[in-house]
Amino acid sequence: MRLTKVQWIGLVLGCMGFILPLIFTFSGLSFAGHMALGIFLMAAVFWMFEPIPIYSTSMLIILLEVLLLSMQGPVFMDATLPVETLNKTNGQYEVLSQAVSDQQLYSVSSDGDVVPHKIDVRSMPNGKLQVQSPDLNEGMTIISNADHRLVNYKPNNYSDYLATLASPIIILFLGGFVLAEASVKYNLDRNLTRLLLRPFGSKPKFIVLGLMLVTAVLSAFMSNTATTAMMMTVILPIIARIETGDALKIGVALSIPFAANIGGIATPIGTPPNAVVIGALSQQGLNITFGQWMLYAVPIVVVMLAVAWGALMIIYPAKTKHLKLDLSGRFDLSVSAKILYFVFGFTVLAWVTESIHGINSSIIALVPVAVLTFFGVIDKEEIRNLPWEVLWLVAGGLALGIALDRTGLAQWMISSIDWQSLSNIWLLLVFAAVAVSMSNFLSNTVTATLLIPLAISLSTSGVAGSDFSLLITSVLIGVGASLAMVLPISTPPNAIAISTGMVETKDMAKAGVLIGIVGLVMVMIYAIFVWPLI
């Protein structure tokens, strides 16, 4: 594997990030928290610089968490708390100095829980410490080493990390991938495109609008990347009919990735950030149904599609007056194709009506997986071609969130900021601005993966106040992360558009910056005025 200079820098920085917390001690952070901090820093740097593939970083996260944080890993496998009995000497409690850390002494309850006690401490001539607290009692079982790796951390089972690979949101995405793969195999996507473009006539601005609507609808149920790749082949003959020097060529080329990015927001299976948000919320007991997510997302998708279309038509106005499109073709009427049509329609309908019948969307997602393979609509080659790396990426993000929560790292990270001084609106603005800006330089999935645990910690710790809504903030992060339109590195659809040679980065940035700014304003408006009403 040959690395570029940037990738080498990322590899070195990532390794340093992993080692740093193992060398230096940070006050208030448990031993396990230091381990998790190393994994977090390494993952963040690796995801930014990509010295290894981003899905490989997720695999590494799960491996390191199993080894370093689980009760079956070598670090905690045989670990036991060092304890002693608290006794009085000359009427005073005296303990060894290593039993105290940050003015705290730890006892072990009858249930085996570690309980911290804030104490007053005075050094003694015999090298011990004299401690006082109304919580202390003679005969109490205390921990003789306050820096022991089991203090403030109860290791969880290694299966908790491995189980992220079978998380309901992973199964939901798997069902979406199977439907998308079958749709491509039987040209359902192309035939839908042909059918949906017919009403938009021959005027260029309306053709661009039609292309964006079709792309958005397809990317709501298919991979944004696959949708963009397919639609790029659709627009090539359209661009060929546009006069040389007409800025419309650029507008048409950019309409596809922009619409794919926006359309992916519409459903839980549309783009990985949605999966990250829904998966993290489900771990907090907040379950969003397929229809509920669409209720949150579809209105803003419609508005942002209109904004993107308007921006492209203003920045890249058409000189060509009319475009005649070849919309000939026919639907595949084979038995396998008919089975696909039925399963596709049934699955989408069941997803949208989840709140009526009560069957979880992840369970419904197993229908296309089982039925389409049972009838041979897709075979083992199509199964092998599914984007498994995306599932690994999402699983790694879920596992990282578990580690940040269980080790207290997320709580420690936010405790240094006076969040209580920020109003609810300012908190939303901070998360929205960071999500939109970060996703232009990082993967939108990585952006959501890094921000969601912080939002969860703000909610569970209570430091953000009673007005803080974890649900709304998380949806805001997921939506904001998908509004990255400025750079080719932001999302695969952007990269695909640049790779065609029809547009340059400066062309994408012109419209992308405007869409990003308007998108930031729109998600704030929805988060403050609309989503609380749902």
N, C-alpha and C positions, 0 to 999 in steps of 0.2 A: 504494500500500500504506500503510494507516494503522496506525501502531504505538501501543500503549498506553504509558503512562509507564514501566512495568516493562520493556517491550521496548526502549524507547529507551535505558534504563540499560544493558540487556544489549548493545545495539549499540555503545554508546560504550565499555563495559568490554572487549568483545571486540576492538574495534579497538585499544584501548590495550594489551591483552595481546599482540596481534600485533606492535605497534611496539616495545614495551618491550625485548625481547631484541636488537632491531636498533640500539638506542641505547646500552644498557648492556652491558658485557662481564662474563661470569661465568667465574671462574677454573675451569680444567679442562674447559671445554666448547668443542668445536670450532666453527668458523664455521658449518658445516652444522647443528650441534647448536643453535646460536642460532636459525637459521631454523626448525628443527623445533619448538623451544620456542615460538616465536611462533605457529606453526600450531596447536600443541597447546593453548595458552592460549586462543586465539581460539575453537577448536572447543569446548572445555569450557564456556566462557561462553555461546557461542551455543546449545549444547545445553541449558544450564540455563535461560536466559531466553527462548529461541526468538524472537529478533527476525526471524529468517527460519526457514522450515520446517526440521526437523531433517534431512530428506533433502537439502535444499539445502546445508546445512552440510557434509554428506558430499561432495557434488559439488565444493564449494569447496575442501575438503581435497585431493582428487585433483588439481584444477587447480593449486593452489599448490605441491603437491609436484612435479608435472611441471615447472613453471616455475622453482622455486627449488632443487630438490634433484636433478633428473635431469641426466644428461650432455648431453641435448639441449636443456635449458632455457637461457635467456639467461645465467644466473649462472655455470654451469659449462661452457657450450658450448665456449668457446675458452680455457679456463683451463689453464695449464701451471705446473708447480712451478718457482719460481726457485731455481736450484742454483748451487753453487760448489764448488771443490776445497778441502779442508781442508789447509792447509800450516802448517809451523812457522816462527815468527819468533824468532830467538835461542833456539832450542831449545824454544819454547813454542807451544801452539796459540792463535792469536788470531782472533777472529771479530767481526763487527759485532754491536752490541747487539740488533738486531731478529732475529738468528738464534737467540736464546735466549728461552724462555718457560717460566715456572714451573720454573726450574732444570733445563730439558731442552733438549737439542740434537737435531735430527732429521737422520738420514742417509737416503739412498736406496739400497736394495739393488740387486743386479744384476737382480732380477726386477721392479724398479720399486716395491717396497713401501716405505712410510715406516716407519722404525724409530726409536723414541725412545731417547735415552740420558740417564740421570741423571748430572749433571755437578757439579763444584765450579767456582764462578765467582769471578773477581776482576777488579775494574775496573782499566783501564789509563789512563795519562795521555793517550794518543793518542785516547781516546774509544772504544776497542775493549774487548772483554772477553777475559780470559785464561781458558780453560776446560781442565779436566782430568778425565779418566775413563779407566779401563783399557780401555774399549770403543773408544776413538778410535784411528784410524790415519792416518798422513800419506797424502795422496792420496785419502782417502775423499770421496765426493760427499755434501755436506751441503746442507740447505735454508737459504737465506740469509734467509728471512722466516718465522719460526716461527708467525706468526699468519695465514699464507696460507690461503685458503679450502679448499685441497686437503689441508692437514695434518690427519691423523686422520680423513680421509673420502675414500672412493673412490666417486664418483657412480655410481649404478646406472642402468640403461636406463629410459627413461620408460614402456616397456611393462610394467615390473614393477608400476607403480601402476595402469595401465589394466587389467592382467590380473586385478585383484581383481574386476572386473565379470563375469568368466567363471570365477571361482574355483569349484572343485567344490562348496563349500558353497552358493554362489549357485544353482548348477544343482539341488542337492538341494532348496532352498527353492522354486525355480520349479516343480519337479515336484509338491511339496506344494500349492502355490497352484492349479495346474491341476486337481488332484484335488478340491480344496475348491470351486472355482468350478463344476465339473461336478456335484458333489454337490448344491449349492444349486439349480442349474438343473433337475435332475430329482428334487428333493425327497428325495434319499437321506438327508440329514441329519434331516429331519422324520420320515420313516418309521422310521429307526433309533431316534429318540427315542420315538416311539409304541410301538414293539416292546419297547424296553428298559424302559419305565416300567410295563408291565403287571404284572410280578411284585411290585410294591411296594405293592399294595393301596390302601386308602383312609385309613389313619392318616397324619396330617400329617407326623409326624417321619420316617416311612419314605418318604413322597412326596418330602420335601426331600432325603433321602439318595439316592433314585433320580434326582432332578434333578441332583444334584451329580455322581453317577457318570456319567450320560449326558453332561453338559457336559464333564467331565474327559476322557472317552474321545474325544469329538469334537474337543476342543481339542488333543489329542495329535497329530491328523493334519490339523487345519484351523487357520486363523488364530484366535487367542484372541479378537480383536475380532469377526470374523465369527461365531464360535460364540456369543459373548455377545449380539450383536445378534439372532441367530436365536432363541436360547433365551429372550430377553426377551419375544418375541412369544408363545412357548409358555406362559410363566408368567402372562401377563396374565389369561386366563380363570380360572386357578387362584386368583390373588389376589382376583379379583372374587367368588369363592365364600367367601372368608374373612370372618368377622364383623368389623364395624367396631370399631376399638379393639384388635383382637387383634395382639399384637406379632409374631405369626407372619408377617404381611404383610412386615415388614422382614426377617425371617429368610429368607423365600423369595426376596425381591429381592436380598439379598446373597449367597445361595448360588450364584448363577450366576457373577458375576465372580470370586468366591473360587475356585470349582471350575475356572473357565477358566484362571486364573493358575497354579494348582497342576497341573492336567492338562497344561498346555503344557510342563512340565518333563520329561514322560515320554519324549519322542522327540526326535531331532535337529531335526525340522521343526516341533516344537510351538510354539516361540517364538524370536525372534531372538537372545536371549542364548546359547542353545544353539549357534546357528550361529557366533556370535562365538568361543565357546570352542573348538569343534571346528576351525574355520578356523585359529585362531591355533596350536593344537596341531599341526595338520598341517604348518604351516610349520616346526615344530621337529622334524619327523620322528616325531611321535606321532599315529598314525592310529587314531581310535576308530570302530569299525563301528556301524551302526544298532543291532544287537542288544546290543553292549557298552554303549552309552549307556543303553539301556533297563535293562540289568542294574544299572547304577549308580543310575538315576533312579526306576524304577518302585516299588521298596520304600519309598522316602521319600515318593513321591507318595501311596501308599496310606495311610501313617501320617498325613501332613498333611491328607489328605481327611477322615480320621476325626477329627482334631483340630479342623478347621474346622467340620465338622458338629456335633460336640459343643459347641463354643463358641457356635455360632449357636442351638442348641436350649436352652442354659443361659441365654444373655443375652436371647434373644427366645423365651420359652416359648409354646407354643400353647394357646389356650383352645378353639379349634375341635376337636371330637373326630373328625369324619370329613369327607373331601373326596371327592366323586365326580367323576372325570375322564372327559372324552370322548376316548377313544383310538381312534375310528373312522378309517378311511382304508385305502389300499391302495398297494402299490408300483407304480411306473410299469413297464409291461411292453413298452414300445416297443423297437424294435431298438437305438436309440441308448442307451437306459437299460440294456439288457442288456449292451451293450459296456462301459458305464461300470462296472457291477457286476463284470464279469470283470476289467477292468483294475485296478480299485480293489483287489480281493481279491488278484490276482497281485502287484501292486506292494508292498502291505503285507507279504505273505508273503515276498517276495524280500528286502525290507528286514530283516525280523526274522531271516531265515536267512542273512544275509550271511556269517557266519563259516563256514558249511557249504559254500556254493558259491564263495565268494571274489570275487564280482563286487561292485565298489565301489558303495555306496549312491547316489552321484551319477550313476553310469552307469545304475543302475536307474531313477532319477528321470526320465531321458529317455524312458522307455517311455510313461508317460501323456502327456507333452508331445507325442511324435510320434504315438502311436496315436489319441488322442482328437481331435487336429486332423486327422489323415489321414481318419478316418471321419466327420468333421463333427459329432462329439458336442458339441464346443464350436467356436464360430466366431470370427471376428475381433473381434466386439463383446465376447465374454467374455474374449478375450486382452487387449483394451484395458482391461478392468475389473480385471485382476490388480493386486495392490498392489505395483506396481513401485517405489514409494518405499521400501518395506522393503528391497528388494534393494540400492538405492542406499545406504541407511543402513548395511547390513552391509558393503558394499564400501568405504565410507568409513572404517569402523572398521578393516578389514583393512589398508587403505592407511596409516592413521595408525600402526598397529602396525609396519609395515615401516619407516616413517620413524624412529620412536623407536629401533628396533633398529639400523638401518644408520648413523645419525648419532651413535650413542653417547649419545643423550639419556636413554634409559631407565636406562642404567648410571649416568650422572651423577646422575640424580634419586634413585636409591636409595643412592648412595655417601655421602650426608650423614647417613644413619641407621645406627646401629650394630645392624644386623640380627643379627649374630653373638651379641649379648647376649640375643636372644630365642630361647627354645626352639621346637621345631617346633610344639608345641601352641599357644604364644602367637602364632606367625605365622599359624596357621590361624584362631585366634580373631579376630585383627586383620582379616584378609581377610573372614571371615564377617560380623563386626559392621559393617564398612564397607559391604559389599555389600548387606546387608539394610537398613541405615539410609539409605544414599545412594539406593537405588532407590525409597524413599518420596518423595523430592523430585525425583529425575531420572527419565528414562526408564530402565527396567531394561536396555534395550539399551545405552544410553549408559554406565550404571554398569559393565556388563561390559566395554565397549570401553575404558574408562579404566583398569580394574584389571588386566586380563589382561596388557598389556605390562609392568606392574611385576612381576607374578609371573614372567613369562618372564625378565626381567632378573635377578631374584633367583636363578633356577635356572642361567642360562647363566654368570653371573658367579661363582657358587660361594660368594658371601658368606653365603648362608643355611645353608650346611653340607650335609653329605652326606645328612642325614636328610630334607631338603626334597624333597617330591614335587610336581613341576610338574603332573602329571596330576590328582592328588587336589585340589590347591589350585585348579586351574582349574575342575574340576567343582563344587567348593564355591562358587566365585564365581558360576558360571552358575546353580546352584540357588538360592543366596542372593538373587541379583538378582531372581528371580521370586517372592519371598515378600513383595512390597510390597502390603499390603492396607489401609494406614492412610488415604491421601488419594486424592481423585479424580484428581489429576495423576500418580499413581504409574504407572498403566497404562491403556490405552484401555478395557478391561473395567470398571474402576472408574468411569471417566468416564461410560460408557454407563449404568451403574446409577444414578448420581446424576442424569443428565439425564432419567431417566424421572419424577422427582419423587416416587418411592415411598420413597426413603431420603434422609437428610441426611448431611452429612460426619461429624457427631458419631456417628451410628449406625454408619458404616463404621469409624470410629476405635476405637470400643469393642471390637469383635471383632477388628479388624485389628491392634491393638497386642498383644493376647494371642496371636494366631496368629503374629505376627512374632517374639515372644519364644520361644515354643515351637519355631518353625521354626529359630531360631538355635541353640537347644540341640540340636535333632535333627540339623542338618547337621554340627555338631561331633561328635556321637556317631558318625554314619556315617563322617565323615572320619577319625576316630581308630581306630574299632574294626571297621567293616564294609568300607569301600571298599578298604583295604589288602589284604584277603583275596581280592578279586576278581581 
